[in-house]
Amino acid sequence: MFTDIEGSSERWDTEPEVMSVLMRHHDALITEAVAAHGGIVGARTRDRAIALFERVLAAVRCAIELHLRISDGPKLRLASQARNSGTALLRATRK
């Protein structure tokens, strides 16, 4: 699952302090929701996160939860992509 905050580039230019607070909220929310659905956050870049799940349904449920929880904050564009290639193998990640 991929997340991206809509309009964040412009806000970083005009409201860097606000974006810093929003990003801490975003990162905490993503981390919590992904873990609750059995996934791991594989990478983060600026305002994006990539989450990995063993099952497509877990990614979809996580995306739905995030959409429901972000009603008052910046919009998140969420997309999920899955390929059925057998059992998912997750490599160790840095903490």
C-alpha positions as CSV (number, residue, x, y, z in Angstrom):
1,M,0.0,0.0,0.0
2,F,1.3,3.5,-0.9
3,T,0.3,6.7,0.8
4,D,0.8,10.3,-0.3
5,I,-0.4,13.5,1.2
6,E,-2.2,15.7,-1.4
7,G,-0.9,19.2,-1.7
8,S,2.0,18.7,0.7
9,S,4.7,20.2,-1.6
10,E,3.1,23.6,-1.7
11,R,2.4,23.5,2.1
12,W,6.1,22.6,2.8
13,D,7.0,25.8,0.9
14,T,4.4,28.0,2.7
15,E,3.9,26.4,6.1
16,P,6.9,24.3,7.0
17,E,6.1,24.3,10.8
18,V,2.6,23.1,10.2
19,M,3.8,20.4,7.8
20,S,6.3,19.2,10.4
21,V,3.5,18.7,12.9
22,L,1.2,17.1,10.3
23,M,4.0,14.7,9.2
24,R,4.6,13.5,12.8
25,H,0.8,12.8,13.0
26,H,0.8,11.1,9.6
27,D,3.8,8.9,10.4
28,A,2.3,7.8,13.8
29,L,-1.1,7.1,12.2
30,I,0.4,5.1,9.4
31,T,2.7,3.1,11.7
32,E,-0.2,2.3,14.1
33,A,-2.7,1.3,11.4
34,V,-0.2,-0.8,9.4
35,A,0.8,-2.7,12.5
36,A,-2.8,-3.2,13.6
37,H,-3.4,-4.9,10.2
38,G,-0.3,-7.1,10.3
39,G,1.8,-5.1,8.0
40,I,5.2,-3.3,8.2
41,V,6.2,0.1,6.9
42,G,8.8,-0.7,4.3
43,A,9.9,2.9,3.4
44,R,9.1,6.5,4.0
45,T,10.1,9.4,1.8
46,R,9.0,13.0,2.7
47,D,5.2,12.7,2.6
48,R,4.9,9.1,1.4
49,A,4.9,5.7,3.0
50,I,5.1,2.2,1.5
51,A,3.5,-0.5,3.6
52,L,3.9,-4.2,3.0
53,F,1.3,-6.9,3.8
54,E,1.2,-10.6,3.4
55,R,-2.5,-10.5,2.3
56,V,-4.3,-8.1,0.0
57,L,-7.3,-7.9,2.3
58,A,-5.2,-6.6,5.1
59,A,-3.9,-3.8,2.9
60,V,-7.4,-2.9,1.9
61,R,-8.7,-2.9,5.5
62,C,-5.8,-0.7,6.5
63,A,-6.5,1.8,3.7
64,I,-10.1,2.0,4.7
65,E,-9.2,2.6,8.3
66,L,-6.8,5.4,7.3
67,H,-9.4,7.1,5.2
68,L,-11.9,7.0,8.0
69,R,-9.4,8.3,10.6
70,I,-8.1,11.2,8.4
71,S,-11.4,13.0,8.0
72,D,-10.1,16.2,9.7
73,G,-6.5,16.3,8.5
74,P,-4.7,16.5,5.2
75,K,-6.1,14.3,2.5
76,L,-4.2,11.0,1.9
77,R,-4.2,9.5,-1.6
78,L,-4.1,5.8,-0.9
79,A,-3.4,3.1,-3.4
80,S,-2.8,-0.6,-3.0
81,Q,-1.2,-3.0,-5.5
82,A,-0.9,-6.7,-5.1
83,R,0.5,-9.5,-7.1
84,N,-0.3,-13.1,-6.4
85,S,3.1,-14.7,-6.6
86,G,2.8,-17.3,-3.8
87,T,3.8,-16.8,-0.2
88,A,5.0,-13.4,0.7
89,L,8.6,-13.2,2.1
90,L,9.3,-10.3,4.3
91,R,12.9,-9.3,4.9
92,A,14.1,-7.8,8.1
93,T,13.7,-4.0,8.3
94,R,15.8,-1.4,10.1
95,K,14.3,0.2,13.3
